[in-house]
């Protein structure tokens, strides 16, 4: 089972930026489909952004133009750069990875956007 460890969450004012990182254990990362999800209490978990092994990216409409997902296979790391943050971006952000039909989740990173 691949272990995913997130870092980079925190508190920021509206309009600010944060970058989340997620490091994967083992040597399967370059073969993994990776994504970031988020969940606010009382709401369903939402897919925010994804990136394939070839680098193809997708985004939920509410973050297009503000968030950017990328990966560094040499570091077994996926990133989520979040700019122009809004209060409605407040949530716990989870790193997700899939390889060989097995899913892995990170522990979650709190992102709070508030003035």
C-alpha beads as a LAMMPS data file, in Angstrom:
LAMMPS data file: protein, C-alpha beads

115 atoms
114 bonds

1 atom types
1 bond types

-500.0 500.0 xlo xhi
-500.0 500.0 ylo yhi
-500.0 500.0 zlo zhi

Masses

1 110.0

Atoms # bond

1 1 1 0.000 0.000 0.000
2 1 1 1.370 3.391 -1.004
3 1 1 1.554 5.922 1.820
4 1 1 0.747 9.541 1.017
5 1 1 1.911 12.360 3.293
6 1 1 0.632 15.895 2.794
7 1 1 2.091 19.190 3.929
8 1 1 1.595 22.887 3.324
9 1 1 -1.841 23.619 4.734
10 1 1 -2.569 26.617 6.915
11 1 1 -4.479 29.852 7.278
12 1 1 -4.448 32.686 4.775
13 1 1 -6.416 35.836 4.032
14 1 1 -8.692 36.047 0.980
15 1 1 -6.625 36.642 -2.126
16 1 1 -3.616 34.865 -0.674
17 1 1 -1.771 31.759 -1.850
18 1 1 -0.791 28.375 -0.472
19 1 1 0.976 25.358 -1.934
20 1 1 0.126 21.835 -0.847
21 1 1 2.595 18.987 -1.305
22 1 1 2.021 15.250 -1.169
23 1 1 4.880 12.747 -1.080
24 1 1 4.304 9.105 -2.003
25 1 1 6.222 6.166 -0.526
26 1 1 7.740 3.382 -2.592
27 1 1 8.689 3.442 -6.244
28 1 1 5.283 3.430 -7.948
29 1 1 4.710 7.186 -8.135
30 1 1 5.476 7.634 -11.821
31 1 1 2.752 5.087 -12.600
32 1 1 0.154 6.680 -10.338
33 1 1 -2.883 8.744 -11.220
34 1 1 -2.887 11.572 -8.661
35 1 1 -5.537 14.006 -7.493
36 1 1 -6.519 16.448 -4.781
37 1 1 -9.943 16.329 -3.148
38 1 1 -11.407 18.584 -0.469
39 1 1 -14.134 18.281 2.116
40 1 1 -15.863 20.847 4.248
41 1 1 -17.738 19.598 7.338
42 1 1 -21.276 18.636 6.400
43 1 1 -20.493 18.461 2.703
44 1 1 -19.483 15.689 0.329
45 1 1 -15.854 15.222 -0.636
46 1 1 -15.170 17.062 -3.897
47 1 1 -12.579 16.351 -6.590
48 1 1 -10.581 19.558 -7.023
49 1 1 -7.870 18.652 -9.538
50 1 1 -6.237 15.598 -11.079
51 1 1 -3.142 14.754 -13.085
52 1 1 -2.437 11.637 -15.113
53 1 1 0.871 9.834 -15.511
54 1 1 1.350 11.769 -18.772
55 1 1 0.682 15.115 -17.097
56 1 1 -2.848 15.732 -18.342
57 1 1 -4.703 17.882 -15.821
58 1 1 -8.353 18.501 -14.978
59 1 1 -9.970 20.972 -12.579
60 1 1 -13.359 21.542 -11.027
61 1 1 -14.917 24.687 -12.456
62 1 1 -14.735 26.704 -9.250
63 1 1 -10.911 26.589 -9.132
64 1 1 -10.039 26.897 -12.832
65 1 1 -7.573 29.699 -13.406
66 1 1 -6.699 29.877 -9.692
67 1 1 -5.335 26.416 -8.796
68 1 1 -2.623 24.432 -10.545
69 1 1 -1.746 20.757 -10.038
70 1 1 1.673 19.448 -10.979
71 1 1 3.907 16.468 -10.294
72 1 1 7.605 15.778 -9.903
73 1 1 8.235 12.101 -10.533
74 1 1 11.863 12.358 -9.402
75 1 1 10.629 13.476 -5.969
76 1 1 7.500 11.279 -5.914
77 1 1 5.562 14.442 -5.144
78 1 1 2.361 16.040 -6.378
79 1 1 1.639 19.709 -5.730
80 1 1 -1.429 21.918 -5.612
81 1 1 -0.648 25.601 -6.054
82 1 1 -3.621 27.634 -4.847
83 1 1 -3.807 31.333 -5.743
84 1 1 -6.486 33.978 -5.253
85 1 1 -7.930 31.945 -2.420
86 1 1 -11.520 32.567 -1.367
87 1 1 -13.338 31.806 1.906
88 1 1 -15.278 29.086 0.084
89 1 1 -11.974 27.258 -0.544
90 1 1 -11.805 26.525 3.189
91 1 1 -11.747 22.746 3.643
92 1 1 -9.591 19.761 4.483
93 1 1 -7.616 18.873 1.370
94 1 1 -6.800 15.223 0.702
95 1 1 -4.182 13.805 -1.608
96 1 1 -5.330 10.759 -3.604
97 1 1 -3.370 8.265 -5.638
98 1 1 -4.281 5.196 -7.671
99 1 1 -2.039 2.478 -9.094
100 1 1 -2.681 -1.171 -9.905
101 1 1 -6.375 -0.676 -9.064
102 1 1 -5.505 0.317 -5.506
103 1 1 -6.475 3.620 -3.939
104 1 1 -4.425 5.561 -1.407
105 1 1 -5.384 8.647 0.584
106 1 1 -3.368 11.121 2.577
107 1 1 -4.273 12.169 6.091
108 1 1 -5.636 15.550 5.036
109 1 1 -4.380 19.127 5.318
110 1 1 -6.529 21.949 6.675
111 1 1 -6.782 25.068 4.526
112 1 1 -8.567 28.046 6.077
113 1 1 -9.250 31.251 4.150
114 1 1 -10.497 34.012 6.384
115 1 1 -10.004 37.695 7.050

Bonds

1 1 1 2
2 1 2 3
3 1 3 4
4 1 4 5
5 1 5 6
6 1 6 7
7 1 7 8
8 1 8 9
9 1 9 10
10 1 10 11
11 1 11 12
12 1 12 13
13 1 13 14
14 1 14 15
15 1 15 16
16 1 16 17
17 1 17 18
18 1 18 19
19 1 19 20
20 1 20 21
21 1 21 22
22 1 22 23
23 1 23 24
24 1 24 25
25 1 25 26
26 1 26 27
27 1 27 28
28 1 28 29
29 1 29 30
30 1 30 31
31 1 31 32
32 1 32 33
33 1 33 34
34 1 34 35
35 1 35 36
36 1 36 37
37 1 37 38
38 1 38 39
39 1 39 40
40 1 40 41
41 1 41 42
42 1 42 43
43 1 43 44
44 1 44 45
45 1 45 46
46 1 46 47
47 1 47 48
48 1 48 49
49 1 49 50
50 1 50 51
51 1 51 52
52 1 52 53
53 1 53 54
54 1 54 55
55 1 55 56
56 1 56 57
57 1 57 58
58 1 58 59
59 1 59 60
60 1 60 61
61 1 61 62
62 1 62 63
63 1 63 64
64 1 64 65
65 1 65 66
66 1 66 67
67 1 67 68
68 1 68 69
69 1 69 70
70 1 70 71
71 1 71 72
72 1 72 73
73 1 73 74
74 1 74 75
75 1 75 76
76 1 76 77
77 1 77 78
78 1 78 79
79 1 79 80
80 1 80 81
81 1 81 82
82 1 82 83
83 1 83 84
84 1 84 85
85 1 85 86
86 1 86 87
87 1 87 88
88 1 88 89
89 1 89 90
90 1 90 91
91 1 91 92
92 1 92 93
93 1 93 94
94 1 94 95
95 1 95 96
96 1 96 97
97 1 97 98
98 1 98 99
99 1 99 100
100 1 100 101
101 1 101 102
102 1 102 103
103 1 103 104
104 1 104 105
105 1 105 106
106 1 106 107
107 1 107 108
108 1 108 109
109 1 109 110
110 1 110 111
111 1 111 112
112 1 112 113
113 1 113 114
114 1 114 115
